[in-house]
Amino acid sequence: MPRFPSPETLAGFFRRDWRDRVPVSELALLLDVPPEQARDVLRADGTEPAGDSVEWGEAASLLLDAWPRARILDALGPDLARSIPPAFRPARVCWRIPIFVLRAIRHQAALLQAPSLEDYVADVLFNEIQPSTVAALADDTAFLQAYRYPPVD
């Protein structure tokens, strides 16, 4: 079973400048996989490491896909969590949806080995944001910061 990164490891990563490159060995530590497996994950994601490092944003995306976002934020603590745009942070919602939809979502999240049901739903909904919606919210700085997080060159 993969081990969640230590608070010190996460803190070191989130203290980095987003323009920094991240060694593949550090990414492997964040994902709790051997470095060669981290390279395989990058290749599967369409990224070939330049030298032995990747852009911070690419590493952050993989980290946020590997572990529940709420758990990452909790582990960072309030000071470091401030480095993440406020609108990117999870909010508790209460929806009434048909039971069969909930069953299907749970099944799909498990099938895809999503870090959490919440992250799976957030990713599905994120992928449904239309360009016209982004354009309509172009004056909403908080929305745009969260929508474009993590930053990639």
C-alpha positions in Angstrom: 0.0 0.0 0.0 1.5 3.4 -1.0 2.5 5.6 1.9 1.3 9.2 2.0 4.2 11.7 1.9 5.4 13.0 5.2 4.4 16.6 6.2 8.1 17.6 5.8 8.2 16.2 2.3 5.0 18.0 1.3 6.1 21.2 2.9 9.4 21.1 1.0 7.6 20.6 -2.2 5.0 23.4 -1.7 7.8 25.8 -0.5 9.3 25.6 -4.0 8.8 28.3 -6.5 6.4 27.2 -9.2 9.0 28.0 -11.8 11.4 25.5 -10.3 12.1 22.1 -11.8 11.5 19.1 -9.5 13.9 16.1 -9.6 12.2 12.9 -10.7 13.6 11.4 -7.4 11.6 13.9 -5.4 8.5 13.3 -7.5 8.9 9.5 -6.8 9.1 10.3 -3.1 5.9 12.3 -3.3 4.1 9.5 -5.2 5.7 6.8 -3.1 6.9 4.9 -6.2 10.4 4.0 -7.4 12.0 6.7 -9.7 11.6 4.5 -12.8 7.9 4.1 -12.1 7.6 7.9 -11.7 9.2 8.3 -15.1 6.6 5.8 -16.5 3.8 7.8 -14.9 5.2 11.0 -16.6 5.5 9.2 -20.0 1.9 7.9 -19.7 0.9 11.5 -18.9 2.6 12.7 -22.1 5.7 14.2 -20.4 9.2 13.2 -21.0 11.5 14.4 -18.2 14.1 17.0 -19.3 17.3 15.6 -17.9 16.1 14.2 -14.6 13.5 16.8 -13.7 10.0 18.0 -14.5 8.2 21.3 -14.2 6.8 22.0 -10.7 3.3 22.3 -12.1 3.5 18.9 -13.7 4.8 17.3 -10.5 2.0 19.2 -8.6 -0.7 17.8 -10.9 0.5 14.3 -10.4 0.7 14.7 -6.7 -2.8 16.1 -6.6 -4.0 13.2 -8.7 -2.3 10.6 -6.5 -3.6 11.7 -3.1 -6.8 13.2 -1.8 -6.6 17.0 -2.1 -8.2 17.5 1.3 -5.6 15.3 2.9 -2.7 17.2 1.2 -4.2 20.5 2.5 -4.6 19.1 6.0 -1.0 17.8 6.0 0.3 21.2 4.9 -1.3 23.0 7.7 -2.8 26.5 7.5 0.3 28.4 6.7 1.5 26.4 3.7 -2.0 25.7 2.5 -2.2 29.5 1.8 0.1 28.9 -1.1 -2.8 27.1 -2.9 -5.5 29.4 -4.3 -8.4 29.7 -1.9 -11.0 28.7 -4.6 -9.0 25.5 -5.3 -9.6 24.3 -1.8 -12.5 21.8 -1.3 -15.8 23.0 0.0 -18.5 20.8 1.6 -21.6 20.5 -0.5 -24.9 18.8 0.1 -26.6 17.6 -3.1 -29.6 15.4 -3.7 -28.9 13.1 -6.7 -30.4 9.8 -7.7 -29.0 6.8 -5.9 -28.1 5.0 -9.1 -26.0 8.0 -10.1 -24.2 7.9 -6.8 -23.6 4.1 -7.2 -22.2 4.6 -10.7 -19.9 7.4 -9.5 -18.6 5.3 -6.6 -18.0 2.4 -9.0 -16.2 4.5 -11.6 -14.0 6.2 -8.9 -13.0 2.8 -7.5 -12.4 1.4 -11.0 -10.1 4.3 -11.8 -8.5 4.2 -8.4 -9.3 7.8 -7.7 -7.7 9.2 -4.5 -11.2 9.9 -3.2 -14.7 10.1 -4.3 -14.7 13.9 -3.8 -11.6 14.2 -6.1 -13.2 12.0 -8.7 -16.3 14.1 -8.8 -14.3 17.3 -8.8 -12.2 16.1 -11.8 -15.4 15.0 -13.7 -17.0 18.4 -13.1 -13.7 20.3 -13.9 -13.6 18.5 -17.3 -17.1 19.8 -18.0 -16.3 23.4 -17.6 -16.8 24.9 -21.0 -14.6 27.6 -22.6 -17.6 29.9 -22.6 -17.9 29.6 -18.8 -14.2 30.4 -18.4 -14.7 33.5 -20.6 -17.8 34.5 -18.6 -15.8 34.3 -15.4 -12.7 36.1 -16.9 -13.1 38.9 -14.3 -13.2 36.5 -11.4 -9.6 36.4 -10.3 -10.2 33.7 -7.6 -11.9 31.5 -10.2 -9.1 31.9 -12.7 -6.3 31.3 -10.2 -8.0 28.0 -9.1 -8.9 27.0 -12.6 -5.3 27.4 -13.7 -3.8 25.7 -10.7 -1.2 24.2 -10.6 0.6 26.6 -12.9 2.6 25.2 -15.8 5.0 27.1 -18.0 
